[in-house]
Structures are given as C-alpha cells and as structure tokens.
Amino acid sequence: MADFWDSEELVGKIVKNSREEIHIKTVEKNKKKYVDIRVFWYDSNSDTFKPSQKGVTMAYDNYNEFKEIIAGIQI
C-alpha cells in the first residue's frame, strides 16, 4: 500500500496464523492522518507479506473513540 499512502509507519504486527499478520500503521494521505489496521497475507513467490482488502482505516479524529470502545471490552 506504500504506493497509495503519501507516508506510512508500521506501529506493530500481530501474527494471525502462518500465512497472515495484522499490521497496525499510522498513515497519511493529502495531509490527513489515519490509523490503518489491516490483514496482510504471505506471498511465497516474493517471500513478502502483502496487504489484503480486509481491514479498516480511520481518521485520527476517531481514534480516541475507538480506543475507548476497545478498552471497554470485557475479557
């Protein structure tokens, strides 16, 4: 997705299984900042992880509300 975003920074990864990872990134497009949480799949031909369509991108303005909702989950 590096071609789409003006800039991106990987914040962290979560291993989902042997073929998928969840990447959490801060990204920017047209001077607007977003948080991108996306499933990446392993491409054995290129030996790299590539972005899938499974994920969500939210504006920084919504991040605090998202964080509060996640913090309220009872586990």
N, C-alpha and C positions, 0 to 999 in steps of 0.2 A: 504494500500500500504506500510505499515510500514515494511512488510517482504521483499519488493523489494528494497527499498532505504536503503543505509548504514546509513543515517541520514535524518531527515526532521524536519522542524519547521513551524508551522502554522503562517502565517503573518496576515491573515484576512479571514472573511467569508462574503458572500453576500447572503441573503435569496432570492431564486428564486421564490419559492412558498411553500405551506405547506409540500411538500414531497421532495423538492430538495434545496440544497445550493451549492454555488460556493465557493470552498476553494482555497485560494492562499497560496502556500507554497514555501519555499526555501528547496531544497533537494540536496543530494549528492550521487553519485554512482561512485565507483572506483576513488575517489579523484577528480572527476569533479563535479562542482556545476551547478545547474539548477534552473529555476523558473517553478513551476508546477501550472497550472490553470485548475481546474477540477470540474465537476459537481459531487456532492455526493447525493445519494438517501437515503431516510429514510427506514430502515428495522424495521418494527413494531415487528417482532419476537424477535429481540435482543435489540430493543429500541436504536439503534445507526444509524449514517449515514455511508454509505459505498461508496467507490469510484466507479464511472462508467467509461466506456470507452470514454465518452465524455469529451474531454479536450485537452490541449496542454502542452507540456514540451519543454522549450527552454534553451539552454546553456546560461550561464551568458554573454558570448561574444555577444549574440544577443539582450540582454535585453535593452540596451540603444537605439538601432534602433527601437525596439518595442515600447518603451516609447515615442519616438519622433512621431511615427505614430499615437499612441493613442492621444497624446496631440494635434495633428493637426485636429482631428475630430471636425467639427462644429456642435454644438447642440443648 
